[in-house]
Amino acid sequence: MTNMSYLETAAKFYSEVAQTPQVGLCCVQSSPLQFPGLKIPPQMQEMNYGCGTTVHPAELGNEPTVLYVGVGGGLEALQFAYFSRRPSGIIAVDPVAAMREAAARNLAIASEKNSWFDRSFVEIREGDAFALPMPDASVDVVAQNCLFNIFEPADLAKALQEAFRVLKPGGRLLMSDPIATRPIPEHLRKDDRLRAMCLSGALTYQEYIQHLVDVGFGQVEIRARRPYRLLDCQNYNLEAPLLLESLDSVSFKVLMPEDGPCIFTGKTAIYTGVEEFFDDYAGHILQRGVPAAVCDKTAAKLGSLMPAEILVTNSTWHYTGGGCC
Ligand SMILES: C[S@@+](CC[C@H](N)C(=O)[O-])C[C@H]1O[C@@H](n2cnc3c(N)ncnc32)[C@H](O)[C@@H]1O
């Protein structure tokens, strides 16, 4: 145990929980996302090891090819297949043999319960987040739920670069991960088992977003941010409790704007002046009294340009489109 790298500890841990499901390991809600006609086998539900959801129907038109990293019990692979009903529409990779076997078993059960689902829709491959078994620019969507948070920062950068590499231009990275409301102290960060359990590797919101921007995602949208777990003082040897949140996001492989990334967190800008509308001649026209969704960068610019006449609302941490950039 002592000579194991943290990634080996994680692989061992996931092999254990593939063979003996640990109900409630990571999830934040007891019933997973349901769709009409989708029947989730209980075996799959027990292995819901995601901390939010990465399945956003609005991103899944035209039967996209989805590369799913870290298959777990196959729950989200099945949910994605609901939208890509064709052989190998979903390619799910996982380095842990027991997890691949569990997912294959659960998906076979799902094919008996769901007349629309054919087992061939999800192809499970041995693979690793750091060397995805796919050519450059070959998939529409990459998704990962509650995996990248266990990676140390340099490995997280590698995994994000891989996701960016395999995405087609305009493709989307759908992620859900815990984030920390303040930096996690070193004694917890170096606890490999806690890290594998998604309890001690989380970055702060700013660090997490910066990693996405650093690999080149020009637009990031926050879909949800909610409480995930509380690390208490007694069990985690902390001076004050530390709240972890789960963050669902969609990152777009689009050109980085010259003035920096567009990060949408649900802010709006509202023109409150006397004219019919306000035009900043940089692509943003605000009708008087009508909230316009804006990215954080634009919100800051508009708010400082005319603070008396433009009201900027707070982040709702729930953004689903209709932006400014
Ligand atoms: C917390 S579970 C999440 C499972 C699934 N995404 C879900 O939402 O239920 C992490 C998954 O990532 C897999 N995994 C561990 N290390 C990995 C790596 N280096 N590359 C890809 N997957 C990995 C584990 O075997 C496990 O299936």
The ligand as an ORCA input file, in Angstrom:
! r2SCAN-3c Opt
* xyz 0 1
  C     -16.066      8.076     -9.163
  S     -16.169      6.831    -10.375
  C     -17.318      7.580    -11.480
  C     -18.019      6.596    -12.325
  C     -19.065      7.161    -13.287
  N     -18.527      8.262    -14.020
  C     -20.321      7.587    -12.559
  O     -20.708      8.749    -12.676
  O     -20.954      6.752    -11.906
  C     -14.608      6.979    -11.255
  C     -14.476      6.024    -12.468
  O     -13.268      6.345    -13.159
  C     -12.522      5.154    -13.394
  N     -11.092      5.527    -13.446
  C     -10.170      5.500    -12.452
  N      -8.982      5.941    -12.909
  C      -9.166      6.262    -14.227
  C      -8.322      6.772    -15.253
  N      -7.037      7.057    -15.006
  N      -8.843      6.963    -16.482
  C     -10.154      6.696    -16.746
  N     -11.005      6.200    -15.808
  C     -10.516      5.991    -14.565
  C     -12.899      4.255    -12.224
  O     -12.635      2.904    -12.507
  C     -14.382      4.559    -12.125
  O     -15.122      3.804    -13.034
*
